[in-house]
Amino acid sequence: MDVLNKLFEEYFHAPAKRVQPVQGDLGGSGRRIIRLANDRASAIGILYGVREENEAFLSFARHFHRHRLPVPEIFAEDLSAGAYLEQDLGDTTLFEFLSKHREGEVVAPEAVAIYRKVVGVLPRFQVQAGKDLDYSVCYPCASFDRQSIQWDLNYFKYYFLRLAGISFSESALENDFGRLTDFLLSADCDYFLYRDFQSRNVMLPGGEPFFVDFQGGRKGALQYDIASMLYDAKADLPPELRQQLLDHYLDVLGAYINLDRAAFLRHYYAYVYVRIMQALGAYGFRGFYERKAHFLQSVPYALKNLRWLSHNVELPIALPTLMDAFQKMLASEKLHAIAAEADELKVRIFSFSFHKGLPKDESGNGGGFVFDGRNLPNPGREERFKPLTGKDAPVIEYLNQQESVHQFLASVMSLVDASVSTYQERGFKNLMVSFGCTGGQHRSVYLAEQLAKRLRSRKGVQVSVRHLGLEAMGV
């Protein structure tokens, strides 16, 4: 953290007064993302130990900035320490904006308009800025070539198919992979490929799209990135909207190149498949292998996309073993169990200290209830309770004896119960409830545990609890 504080003070000529992590444990990149701010300025600091990837991002960001593309401005860097400072684009991602502006399959016009802007900017990255980009800085490779494609396909095979228990013939699947790779590489691959062009990598400061996380970019085909955005699993765009956005993208693309739509579409769905497989490999690695269960929440949406493709798309090449593996995935009891779990309402309950700031919502839904427990009797003022927490019996007994605590909890339960019922009726998947107190040790912990106990008895509700104050204390 010292290096980021130093970069901030050197650039803004004043120290940071507030330093707060932006991304929790839900990210998969391994980078630490920190917001540094004072009363006059704010910036995002990145700490990451892979120098080549940092160099790629910084080089690309400056190149795109020269092309007047909406990417974060780079303020300062210290590559020897794996640190750099960039423009703060706020907290609202395209995924969060979409989540707030939809009812099931119905996406509000405001969200459609933003998506049109996003796919309309893509050709400027791919064609305009891609022409004079320095591809020598790409990491880990300069193009989406045979080796890159095979790596993605094997990632899917070993970390998803195998770990999900899907049976297949190794040699027959390798033959399909070879035919698919040859077909993918027969497309025109002389453009910039963003690589991770999806809704969580688009920020919306002031409602306008800015683009981040392009450090994996390389030379490749046009089809890959638009497929990534339109088949972004958890975004779960309706098929009709996907088609509208694809048509709009192609209209814009036609202003930059001499576009043969039929030739583009001939390869397009093969790139959709390879992107879905790449994503499933990542979900499998993080979810099955590293046992980070939240990554598996995207699997049902990827399966939904595969089901739609199987009914609506026929590739111009035969891939019988791969298609058979997809059908086995769609019939898998293990994967159906993950899908059933994903259908549950997830209620995430937090306790925290108001001195440390509000818990950040990582679900993309913008937060939920925040209840202030500081008006209740404080066990922390009594010496006998100071080393204890709201999970310890003496503290629980003390708070149970307070009439004001019961009244407070009754009001909380009434509000949350009503929201849970409504969320379930409307098919919502996430609800966040946070309890704050002075130190995040006694009252807020007790309240969070009491609500969790109540909700765990409800059908179709998956409850998780985190005590941020206790975690900071190492308890």
C-alpha positions in Angstrom: 0.0 0.0 0.0 2.9 2.4 0.6 3.8 2.5 -3.1 0.2 3.5 -4.0 0.1 6.2 -1.4 3.4 7.5 -2.7 2.2 7.6 -6.3 -1.1 9.3 -5.2 0.7 12.0 -3.2 3.3 12.6 -6.0 0.6 13.0 -8.7 -2.0 15.0 -6.8 0.4 16.9 -4.5 -1.6 15.8 -1.4 -1.9 12.6 0.5 -4.8 10.2 0.3 -7.1 10.4 3.3 -9.2 7.4 2.4 -7.9 4.0 1.2 -10.5 1.3 0.5 -10.4 -2.0 -1.4 -12.8 -2.0 -4.4 -12.9 -5.7 -5.2 -13.5 -8.5 -2.6 -12.8 -12.2 -2.9 -15.2 -12.6 -5.8 -12.8 -11.5 -8.5 -10.7 -14.0 -10.4 -7.8 -11.9 -11.7 -5.6 -11.9 -8.6 -5.1 -8.2 -8.8 -5.7 -5.9 -5.8 -7.8 -2.9 -6.7 -7.8 0.0 -4.2 -9.6 3.3 -4.2 -7.5 6.2 -2.8 -9.1 9.6 -2.2 -8.9 12.9 -0.4 -11.3 15.8 -0.4 -10.2 17.0 -3.9 -9.2 13.8 -5.9 -9.8 10.1 -6.3 -8.0 7.4 -8.1 -7.8 3.7 -8.5 -4.6 1.9 -7.5 -3.7 -1.5 -8.9 -1.2 -3.9 -7.2 -0.3 -7.0 -9.3 3.0 -8.9 -9.5 3.0 -9.9 -13.2 5.1 -7.1 -14.8 4.4 -8.2 -18.4 0.6 -8.0 -17.9 1.0 -4.6 -16.3 3.1 -3.4 -19.2 0.5 -4.6 -21.7 -2.3 -2.8 -19.9 -0.4 0.5 -19.6 0.7 0.4 -23.2 -2.8 -0.4 -24.5 -4.4 2.2 -22.2 -2.1 5.0 -23.5 -2.6 3.9 -27.1 -6.4 3.8 -26.8 -6.3 7.2 -25.0 -4.4 8.7 -28.0 -7.2 7.4 -30.2 -9.7 9.2 -28.0 -11.3 5.9 -26.9 -13.1 5.9 -23.5 -10.5 4.1 -21.3 -9.1 5.2 -17.9 -6.3 7.7 -17.9 -3.0 6.5 -16.4 -1.8 8.9 -13.7 1.4 7.2 -12.4 3.2 3.9 -12.3 6.0 2.0 -10.6 6.4 -1.3 -12.5 9.2 -2.5 -10.3 6.7 -2.6 -7.4 3.9 -3.9 -9.6 1.8 -0.8 -9.0 0.0 1.9 -11.1 -2.6 4.6 -10.5 -5.4 5.2 -12.9 -8.6 7.3 -13.3 -11.4 6.5 -11.0 -14.4 5.5 -13.1 -16.8 4.9 -10.2 -18.5 1.7 -9.1 -21.3 1.2 -11.7 -20.6 -1.6 -14.2 -22.7 -2.3 -17.2 -23.7 -5.6 -15.5 -25.0 -3.6 -12.4 -26.8 -1.2 -14.6 -28.5 -4.0 -16.5 -29.4 -5.8 -13.3 -31.2 -2.6 -12.1 -33.0 -2.0 -15.5 -34.6 -5.3 -16.3 -37.6 -7.5 -15.2 -36.7 -11.0 -16.2 -36.5 -11.2 -20.0 -37.6 -7.6 -20.4 -34.7 -5.2 -20.6 -35.5 -1.5 -20.1 -34.8 0.9 -23.0 -32.2 2.7 -20.9 -30.1 -0.5 -20.7 -30.6 -1.3 -24.4 -29.4 2.2 -25.3 -26.2 1.7 -23.2 -25.6 -1.7 -24.8 -26.0 -0.1 -28.3 -23.3 2.4 -27.3 -21.0 -0.3 -26.1 -21.2 -2.5 -29.2 -21.0 0.6 -31.3 -17.6 1.5 -29.8 -16.1 -2.0 -30.3 -15.1 -1.5 -34.0 -13.0 1.5 -33.0 -10.9 -0.7 -30.7 -10.8 -3.6 -33.2 -10.1 -1.8 -36.4 -9.2 1.9 -35.9 -6.9 1.5 -32.8 -5.9 -2.0 -33.8 -4.1 -0.8 -37.0 -1.1 0.9 -35.3 -1.1 -1.0 -32.0 2.2 -2.3 -30.7 1.4 -6.0 -30.5 4.9 -6.8 -29.2 3.8 -5.9 -25.7 0.9 -8.5 -25.7 0.8 -10.9 -22.8 0.9 -13.9 -22.8 0.9 -14.0 -26.6 0.6 -11.7 -29.5 -2.3 -13.3 -31.3 -5.3 -15.6 -30.7 -3.4 -18.4 -32.6 -3.6 -22.2 -32.7 -1.8 -22.5 -29.4 -4.1 -20.0 -27.7 -7.3 -21.7 -29.0 -6.1 -25.1 -28.0 -5.2 -23.8 -24.5 -8.8 -22.6 -24.1 -10.3 -25.8 -25.4 -8.1 -27.9 -23.1 -9.0 -25.6 -20.2 -12.6 -26.4 -20.9 -11.9 -30.2 -21.3 -9.9 -30.7 -18.1 -11.4 -28.1 -15.7 -15.0 -28.3 -16.7 -15.9 -31.5 -18.5 -13.7 -33.8 -16.4 -14.5 -32.1 -13.1 -18.2 -32.0 -13.9 -18.1 -35.8 -14.6 -19.0 -35.6 -18.3 -17.8 -38.6 -20.2 -16.2 -38.3 -23.6 -13.7 -40.0 -25.9 -10.4 -38.2 -25.6 -9.2 -38.9 -29.1 -12.5 -38.1 -30.8 -12.8 -34.9 -28.8 -9.3 -33.9 -29.8 -10.2 -34.5 -33.5 -13.2 -32.1 -33.1 -11.0 -29.6 -31.4 -8.6 -29.7 -34.3 -11.4 -29.2 -36.9 -12.8 -26.3 -34.8 -9.4 -24.6 -34.5 -8.8 -24.9 -38.2 -12.2 -23.3 -38.9 -11.7 -20.5 -36.4 -8.4 -19.6 -37.9 -9.8 -19.5 -41.4 -11.5 -16.2 -40.5 -9.7 -12.9 -41.0 -7.6 -12.6 -37.8 -5.9 -9.3 -38.4 -7.7 -7.1 -35.8 -7.4 -6.2 -32.2 -9.1 -8.8 -30.0 -10.0 -7.3 -26.6 -10.3 -10.9 -25.2 -12.5 -10.1 -22.1 -15.1 -7.8 -23.6 -18.0 -8.4 -21.2 -20.4 -6.4 -19.0 -18.3 -6.3 -15.8 -15.5 -4.7 -17.8 -17.5 -1.7 -18.9 -17.8 1.1 -16.3 -20.5 3.8 -16.5 -19.3 7.1 -15.0 -22.0 9.6 -15.7 -23.9 7.0 -17.6 -21.3 6.8 -20.5 -19.4 3.6 -21.2 -15.7 3.4 -20.3 -13.7 0.2 -20.9 -11.2 -1.6 -18.6 -9.4 -5.0 -18.3 -8.1 -5.2 -21.8 -4.6 -6.3 -20.7 -5.2 -9.8 -22.3 -5.7 -8.2 -25.7 -4.0 -9.6 -28.8 -4.5 -9.9 -32.6 -7.4 -12.0 -33.7 -10.8 -12.2 -35.4 -13.6 -9.7 -35.1 -16.2 -12.2 -34.1 -14.7 -13.1 -30.7 -15.4 -9.9 -28.8 -18.9 -9.3 -29.9 -19.7 -13.0 -29.1 -18.1 -12.4 -25.6 -20.4 -9.4 -24.9 -23.7 -10.9 -26.3 -23.2 -14.3 -24.7 -21.9 -13.0 -21.4 -23.4 -15.7 -19.2 -24.8 -13.9 -16.1 -25.9 -10.9 -18.2 -28.3 -13.4 -19.7 -29.4 -11.2 -22.6 -32.6 -12.3 -24.4 -32.1 -13.8 -27.8 -34.0 -11.1 -29.6 -31.9 -8.4 -28.0 -28.7 -10.3 -28.9 -29.7 -10.3 -32.5 -30.6 -6.5 -32.4 -27.2 -5.7 -30.9 -25.4 -7.9 -33.4 -27.1 -6.2 -36.3 -26.2 -2.8 -34.9 -22.6 -3.8 -34.4 -22.4 -5.0 -38.0 -23.9 -1.8 -39.2 -21.3 0.2 -37.4 -18.5 -2.2 -38.4 -19.4 -1.7 -42.0 -18.3 2.0 -41.8 -14.7 0.8 -40.9 -14.2 -2.1 -43.2 -15.6 -3.6 -46.4 -17.8 -6.0 -44.6 -19.1 -9.3 -46.1 -21.9 -10.1 -43.6 -22.3 -13.6 -44.8 -18.6 -14.4 -44.4 -18.7 -12.8 -40.9 -21.7 -14.8 -39.8 -20.3 -18.1 -41.2 -17.6 -18.0 -38.5 -19.6 -16.1 -35.8 -21.3 -18.9 -33.9 -18.1 -21.0 -33.9 -16.6 -18.1 -31.9 -19.6 -18.0 -29.7 -19.0 -21.6 -28.8 -15.3 -21.2 -28.2 -16.0 -18.2 -25.9 -18.6 -20.1 -23.9 -16.1 -23.0 -23.5 -13.4 -20.6 -22.4 -15.8 -19.2 -19.8 -16.9 -22.6 -18.6 -13.2 -23.6 -18.2 -12.7 -20.6 -16.0 -15.9 -21.4 -14.0 -14.7 -25.0 -13.5 -11.2 -24.0 -12.5 -12.4 -21.4 -9.9 -15.5 -23.3 -8.8 -14.8 -27.1 -9.0 -11.0 -27.0 -8.6 -10.4 -24.0 -6.3 -13.8 -24.6 -4.6 -14.9 -20.9 -4.9 -18.6 -21.8 -5.2 -19.8 -18.4 -6.4 -18.0 -18.9 -9.8 -20.4 -21.9 -10.4 -23.4 -19.5 -10.3 -22.7 -18.6 -13.9 -22.8 -22.2 -15.1 -26.7 -22.4 -15.5 -26.6 -19.3 -17.7 -23.9 -20.8 -19.9 -25.9 -24.0 -20.2 -29.0 -21.9 -21.2 -26.9 -20.3 -24.0 -25.8 -23.8 -25.1 -29.4 -25.0 -25.1 -30.4 -22.1 -27.3 -27.5 -22.7 -29.7 -28.3 -26.4 -30.0 -31.9 -25.6 -31.1 -31.2 -22.6 -33.3 -27.7 -22.9 -34.8 -26.0 -25.4 -37.2 -22.3 -24.9 -37.6 -20.8 -25.3 -41.1 -18.4 -28.0 -39.7 -19.2 -31.3 -38.0 -18.2 -31.6 -34.4 -20.1 -34.7 -33.2 -18.2 -35.6 -30.1 -18.2 -32.0 -28.8 -21.9 -31.6 -29.5 -22.5 -34.9 -27.7 -20.6 -33.5 -24.7 -22.8 -30.5 -24.7 -25.9 -32.6 -24.7 -24.5 -34.6 -21.7 -23.9 -31.4 -19.9 -27.5 -30.3 -20.5 -28.7 -33.6 -19.1 -26.2 -33.8 -16.2 -27.8 -34.2 -12.7 -24.7 -32.6 -11.1 -25.1 -29.5 -13.3 -28.8 -29.5 -12.8 -28.2 -29.3 -9.0 -26.0 -26.3 -9.6 -28.8 -24.7 -11.7 -31.4 -25.5 -8.9 -29.1 -23.9 -6.4 -28.7 -20.8 -8.7 -32.5 -20.5 -8.7 -32.6 -19.9 -5.0 -32.7 -16.4 -3.6 -29.3 -15.6 -2.1 -29.5 -13.4 1.0 -26.1 -12.1 2.0 -26.0 -10.7 5.5 -23.1 -8.5 6.8 -22.1 -6.9 10.1 -19.8 -4.0 10.0 -18.4 -1.0 11.7 -19.6 2.4 10.5 -16.1 3.7 11.1 -14.8 1.4 8.3 -17.5 2.2 5.7 -20.5 0.3 4.3 -20.0 -3.2 2.8 -19.6 -3.3 -0.9 -22.2 -5.2 -3.0 -20.3 -7.6 -5.3 -23.5 -9.1 -6.8 -24.1 -6.3 -9.3 -27.4 -5.2 -7.7 -26.2 -2.1 -6.0 -26.7 -3.0 -2.4 -29.8 -3.4 -0.2 -30.9 -2.9 3.4 -28.5 -1.1 5.8 -29.7 -1.1 9.4 -28.1 1.1 12.1 -27.8 -0.7 15.4 -26.0 2.1 17.2 -29.3 3.2 18.9 -29.3 -0.1 20.9 -27.7 -0.7 24.3 -24.0 -1.3 23.7 -22.4 -4.3 25.4 -18.9 -3.0 24.4 -19.2 -0.3 27.1 -19.1 -2.9 29.8 -15.7 -4.4 30.7 -16.9 -8.0 31.0 -18.1 -7.9 27.3 -15.1 -6.1 25.7 -13.2 -9.3 24.7 -16.4 -11.0 23.5 -18.4 -10.7 20.3 -22.1 -10.8 19.3 -21.7 -14.6 18.8 -20.8 -15.3 22.4 -23.5 -16.5 24.9 -23.0 -13.7 27.5 -23.5 -11.0 24.9 -26.4 -12.8 23.3 -28.1 -13.2 26.8 -27.5 -9.5 27.5 -29.0 -8.3 24.3 -31.9 -10.7 24.6 -32.9 -9.0 27.8 -33.3 -5.6 26.1 -36.8 -4.7 25.0 -35.5 -2.2 22.5 -33.5 -4.9 20.8 -36.6 -7.1 20.4 -38.6 -4.1 19.0 -35.7 -3.3 16.6 -35.5 -6.9 15.4 -39.2 -7.2 14.9 -39.2 -4.2 12.6 -36.2 -5.6 10.7 -37.7 -9.0 10.3 -41.0 -7.6 9.0 -39.2 -5.5 6.3 -36.8 -8.3 5.3 -39.5 -11.0 5.3 -41.7 -8.9 3.0 -38.8 -8.3 0.6 -37.8 -11.9 0.5 -41.3 -12.9 -0.5 -41.5 -10.2 -3.2 -38.0 -11.1 -4.5 -38.9 -14.7 -4.8 -42.2 -13.9 -6.6 -40.4 -11.7 -9.1 -37.5 -14.1 -9.7 -34.8 -11.9 -8.2 -31.7 -13.8 -7.1 -29.8 -11.5 -4.6 -30.7 -9.6 -1.5 -28.2 -7.9 0.7 -28.8 -6.9 4.3 -26.2 -5.1 6.4 -26.1 -4.3 10.1 -23.8 -1.6 11.4 -22.7 -0.5 14.8 -19.8 1.4 16.3 -17.1 -1.3 16.3 -18.7 -4.1 14.3 -18.1 -6.5 17.2 -21.2 -6.9 19.4 -24.6 -5.5 18.3 -24.2 -5.7 14.5 -22.9 -9.3 14.8 -25.7 -10.3 17.1 -28.4 -8.8 14.7 -26.8 -10.4 11.7 -26.8 -13.8 13.3 -30.4 -13.5 14.5 -31.7 -12.6 11.0 -29.7 -15.4 9.4 -31.2 -17.9 11.9 -34.7 -16.7 10.9 -34.1 -16.8 7.2 -32.4 -20.2 7.1 -35.8 -21.8 7.9 -37.4 -20.4 4.7 -37.6 -22.5 1.6 -35.7 -21.4 -1.5 -33.4 -19.1 0.4 -29.7 -19.5 0.6 -28.1 -17.5 3.4 -24.5 -16.4 3.9 -23.1 -14.3 6.7 -19.9 -12.2 6.9 -18.8 -10.3 9.9 -16.5 -7.7 8.4 -15.5 -6.1 11.8 -14.5 -9.5 13.2 -12.6 -10.4 10.0 -10.6 -7.2 10.4 -9.8 -8.1 14.0 -8.7 -11.6 12.9 -11.6 -13.2 14.9 
